[in-house]
Amino acid sequence: AVVSTQSTGGIIALLGNLILILTKGNELKNSGTKMNSVTKISTLLLVNLAMSDFLMGVYLIGIAAMERKLNGRYCEESKRWRSSFSCKLFGSICLLSSECSIFMMTLITLHRLISVIFPRKISTLGRRGLIAWYISIVAVWILVLCLAWVPNMHAFQEYFVSEAYYQNNSFFGKGDKKTLQRYAWTYNLSTPNGTSP
């Protein structure tokens, strides 16, 4: 049920956002000087929001596919999956999508606020004003790409751990088998055959 929900959500996100990207992108492309600056910036921000949400659809479908592949074998494949390139890639895509959506919605809110407070100023926005908005959008993408890929960089591997070692985890104690056994049921750490670690 979870897999089908993720797949359905992913397909809807992909198709809905793709339609929006194509229609609004075509509007922007064909508008030339006919579209005023307020509408142009709003449309551009909306297209970028749709692009980031499209990536969430990619993530949902990818996770649903991996869940289907590992169905019934997650405990056996857990360590391999969590330290695999696919897991890192899907994690980065998820982070990229969610952070970019937040920043794009912030820019959309800022644009609407400026439009309400300074309606004349924004409607007569010149070339410099448009370039400032373009730079803001590019800066958001660069920032979120960096944020999404930082955990995968070699320099940060000690900080962002790709595998879980429960014996050396300060919560469970340093190799204390009794502590591990006590928390094994609570945190579902038992081995596939039902024995505690």
C-alpha positions as CSV (number, residue, x, y, z in Angstrom):
1,A,0.0,0.0,0.0
2,V,2.9,2.4,0.9
3,V,4.6,1.6,-2.4
4,S,1.5,2.2,-4.5
5,T,0.9,5.5,-2.6
6,Q,4.5,6.6,-3.2
7,S,4.3,5.6,-6.9
8,T,0.9,7.3,-7.4
9,G,2.2,10.5,-5.6
10,G,5.4,10.4,-7.7
11,I,3.5,9.9,-11.0
12,I,1.1,12.8,-10.2
13,A,4.0,15.0,-9.1
14,L,5.9,14.2,-12.3
15,L,3.0,14.7,-14.7
16,G,1.4,17.7,-13.0
17,N,4.7,19.6,-12.7
18,L,5.8,18.6,-16.2
19,I,2.6,20.0,-17.7
20,L,3.1,23.2,-15.7
21,I,6.7,23.5,-16.8
22,L,5.9,23.0,-20.5
23,T,2.8,25.3,-20.6
24,K,4.3,28.1,-18.5
25,G,7.7,27.7,-20.1
26,N,6.1,28.0,-23.5
27,E,4.3,31.1,-22.4
28,L,7.5,32.7,-21.2
29,K,9.3,31.7,-24.4
30,N,6.6,33.2,-26.7
31,S,5.8,36.2,-24.7
32,G,8.6,38.5,-25.8
33,T,7.8,42.0,-24.7
34,K,4.1,41.4,-24.5
35,M,4.2,40.1,-20.9
36,N,4.7,42.7,-18.2
37,S,7.6,42.3,-15.7
38,V,5.3,41.3,-12.7
39,T,3.7,38.5,-14.7
40,K,7.1,37.4,-16.2
41,I,8.7,37.1,-12.7
42,S,5.7,35.4,-11.2
43,T,5.7,32.9,-14.1
44,L,9.4,32.3,-13.9
45,L,9.2,31.7,-10.2
46,L,6.3,29.3,-10.7
47,V,8.2,27.3,-13.3
48,N,11.2,27.0,-11.0
49,L,8.9,25.8,-8.2
50,A,7.4,23.2,-10.5
51,M,11.0,22.1,-11.5
52,S,11.8,21.5,-7.8
53,D,8.5,19.7,-7.2
54,F,9.2,17.6,-10.3
55,L,12.3,16.4,-8.6
56,M,10.2,15.2,-5.6
57,G,8.3,13.1,-8.1
58,V,11.5,11.5,-9.2
59,Y,12.5,10.9,-5.6
60,L,9.1,9.3,-4.8
61,I,9.2,7.0,-7.8
62,G,12.8,6.0,-7.1
63,I,12.1,5.2,-3.4
64,A,9.0,3.2,-4.4
65,A,11.0,1.2,-6.9
66,M,13.7,0.5,-4.3
67,E,11.1,-0.4,-1.7
68,R,9.5,-2.9,-4.2
69,K,13.0,-4.3,-5.0
70,L,13.8,-4.8,-1.3
71,N,10.3,-6.0,-0.3
72,G,10.7,-8.5,2.5
73,R,14.5,-8.2,2.5
74,Y,15.1,-4.8,4.0
75,C,16.7,-6.0,7.2
76,E,19.1,-8.1,5.2
77,E,19.9,-5.3,2.7
78,S,19.6,-2.4,5.1
79,K,23.3,-1.7,5.6
80,R,24.1,-2.1,1.9
81,W,21.2,0.1,0.9
82,R,22.0,2.9,3.4
83,S,25.6,3.1,2.3
84,S,24.9,2.8,-1.5
85,F,25.2,5.5,-4.1
86,S,21.4,5.1,-4.8
87,C,20.5,6.0,-1.3
88,K,22.8,9.0,-1.3
89,L,21.4,10.1,-4.6
90,F,17.8,9.8,-3.6
91,G,18.6,11.6,-0.3
92,S,20.2,14.4,-2.2
93,I,17.3,14.7,-4.6
94,C,14.8,14.8,-1.7
95,L,16.8,17.5,0.1
96,L,17.3,19.5,-3.2
97,S,13.6,19.4,-4.0
98,S,12.3,20.3,-0.5
99,E,14.9,23.1,0.1
100,C,14.5,24.5,-3.4
101,S,10.7,24.5,-3.0
102,I,11.0,26.4,0.3
103,F,13.3,29.0,-1.2
104,M,11.2,29.4,-4.3
105,M,8.1,29.9,-2.2
106,T,10.0,32.5,-0.2
107,L,10.9,34.3,-3.4
108,I,7.3,34.1,-4.6
109,T,6.1,35.6,-1.3
110,L,8.7,38.3,-1.4
111,H,7.7,39.1,-5.0
112,R,4.0,39.3,-4.0
113,L,4.8,41.5,-1.0
114,I,6.8,43.9,-3.1
115,S,4.0,43.9,-5.7
116,V,1.4,44.9,-3.0
117,I,3.6,47.5,-1.2
118,F,5.2,49.1,-4.3
119,P,2.8,48.4,-7.2
120,R,4.1,51.1,-9.4
121,K,7.7,50.4,-8.8
122,I,7.4,46.7,-9.6
123,S,5.2,47.2,-12.7
124,T,7.8,49.5,-14.2
125,L,10.7,47.2,-13.3
126,G,13.5,47.6,-15.9
127,R,16.1,45.3,-17.2
128,R,18.2,45.6,-14.0
129,G,15.3,44.6,-11.9
130,L,14.6,41.5,-14.0
131,I,18.3,40.6,-13.9
132,A,18.2,40.8,-10.1
133,W,15.3,38.3,-10.0
134,Y,17.1,36.0,-12.4
135,I,20.3,36.2,-10.2
136,S,18.2,35.4,-7.1
137,I,16.7,32.3,-8.8
138,V,20.1,31.0,-10.0
139,A,21.6,31.7,-6.5
140,V,18.8,29.6,-5.0
141,W,19.6,26.6,-7.3
142,I,23.3,26.9,-6.6
143,L,22.7,27.1,-2.8
144,V,20.4,24.1,-2.7
145,L,22.7,22.0,-5.0
146,C,25.5,22.7,-2.5
147,L,23.3,21.9,0.5
148,A,22.1,18.7,-1.1
149,W,25.5,17.4,-2.1
150,V,27.5,18.4,1.0
151,P,26.7,15.2,2.9
152,N,28.1,13.1,0.0
153,M,31.4,15.0,-0.2
154,H,34.5,13.0,1.0
155,A,35.6,15.8,3.3
156,F,32.4,15.5,5.4
157,Q,32.2,11.7,5.6
158,E,33.2,11.6,9.3
159,Y,30.4,14.1,10.1
160,F,27.7,12.6,7.9
161,V,27.9,8.9,8.6
162,S,26.8,6.6,5.8
163,E,26.4,3.5,8.0
164,A,25.0,2.9,11.5
165,Y,27.2,1.3,14.1
166,Y,25.1,0.6,17.1
167,Q,27.9,-0.7,19.3
168,N,29.7,2.7,19.3
169,N,26.6,4.8,19.5
170,S,26.7,6.9,22.7
171,F,22.9,6.3,23.2
172,F,23.4,2.5,23.5
173,G,26.8,2.6,25.3
174,K,30.2,1.6,24.1
175,G,29.8,-2.1,23.1
176,D,27.6,-2.8,26.1
177,K,25.7,-6.0,24.9
178,K,23.1,-5.8,27.7
179,T,22.2,-2.2,26.8
180,L,22.0,-3.3,23.1
181,Q,19.7,-6.2,24.0
182,R,17.5,-4.0,26.2
183,Y,16.9,-1.5,23.4
184,A,16.9,-4.1,20.6
185,W,13.1,-4.7,20.7
186,T,12.3,-1.0,21.1
187,Y,14.4,0.2,18.1
188,N,13.8,-2.9,16.0
189,L,17.5,-3.9,16.0
190,S,16.9,-7.6,16.2
191,T,18.5,-9.8,13.6
192,P,16.3,-11.4,10.8
193,N,16.0,-14.7,12.7
194,G,14.6,-13.0,15.8
195,T,17.7,-13.1,18.1
196,S,19.1,-10.0,19.7
197,P,22.5,-8.6,18.6
